[in-house]
Amino acid sequence: MSILIDQNTKLLTQGITGKAGLFHSLRCRDYGTQVVGGVTPGKGGQSIEGFPVYNSVRECIDATGANTTMIFVPPPVAGRAIIEAIESGLKLVVAITEGIPVLDMLKVKEVLKAHPGTLLCGPNCPGLVTSGVAKVGIAPGVIHKAGRIGVVSRSGTLTYEAVDQTSRLGLGQTTAVGIGGDAVHGLTHQQVIEMFQNDPATEGIVFIGEIGGTEEEQACEYIKTHVTKPVVGFIAGASAPPGKRMGHAGAIIDGGVGTAQSKTDAMKKAGVLVAPTAAEIGACMVEAINHKSKV
């Protein structure tokens, strides 16, 4: 099994006629995803690399039965593109675009509240991969191997690192989810961890966070009381000075909240095995799985 995407995913791409949108639509199709078409307002009726192009998300859904979208729309209009996807009733919206204004994302969050049947992944995220089945986003499919570990991360690069390590060590993945590092975003660590906990095929969870905010601590409270599977954690940004943005918009320590130490301490209190370095995530997952099997 898997979470969020599978063989029944029918993907459309908003911004498919742009260079990045087309490139990654082709890569997703090559991986095995059903990419059924794309949307670029004003270019409906065209076809590009075998993908039919529509003027609106609603038109594409009606013609193809699409249930998922990935968004490669420029930041100034990406918020409106996300809202269009949500209001069209898509099951999953994956916003790859980075640099979306915070005010626009606050409007998106209000629309999401009125449409509980839609999940938003991102923005500023690499998307997700159900290994060997489907890929939505920009993650390199070649490193993924079907297996038994669920991966959730705020960092795209560290998502790839955890995937590569678990593949090389023979554990593989069910689904890997990059939720994005912006301060205002959709899916949280806790939501994805809950999905992995409820997925019978997922036997262990890799949980990668960053400095800034309190979502990792909230996820740890959930893990402490609800998660029975082994969890390996890692927090990026331990060397970041307070008050200075590091990488993602959400990766900033403010007023002593959201430090690497506070998040690491919360993980340890929740029974998460914390990897000392990013290079040891996979080895720690092997250790956690082996320990669980002996208990």
Sequence and secondary structure as in RCSB ss.txt:
>XXXX:A:sequence
MSILIDQNTKLLTQGITGKAGLFHSLRCRDYGTQVVGGVTPGKGGQSIEGFPVYNSVRECIDATGANTTMIFVPP
PVAGRAIIEAIESGLKLVVAITEGIPVLDMLKVKEVLKAHPGTLLCGPNCPGLVTSGVAKVGIAPGVIHKAGRIG
VVSRSGTLTYEAVDQTSRLGLGQTTAVGIGGDAVHGLTHQQVIEMFQNDPATEGIVFIGEIGGTEEEQACEYIKT
HVTKPVVGFIAGASAPPGKRMGHAGAIIDGGVGTAQSKTDAMKKAGVLVAPTAAEIGACMVEAINHKSKV
>XXXX:A:secstr
  SS  TT EEEEETTTSHHHHHHHHHHHHHT EEEEEE TT TT EETTEEEESSHHHHHHHH   EEEE   H
HHHHHHHHHHHHTT SEEEE      HHHHHHHHHHHHT TT EEE SS  EEEETTTEEEES  GGG  EEEEE
EEES HHHHHHHHHHHHHTT  EEEEEE    SS SS HHHHHHHHHH TT  EEEEEEESSSSHHHHHHHHHHH
H  S EEEEEE TT  TT   SSTT   BTTBS HHHHHHHHHHTT EE SSGGGHHHHHHHHHHHHHH 
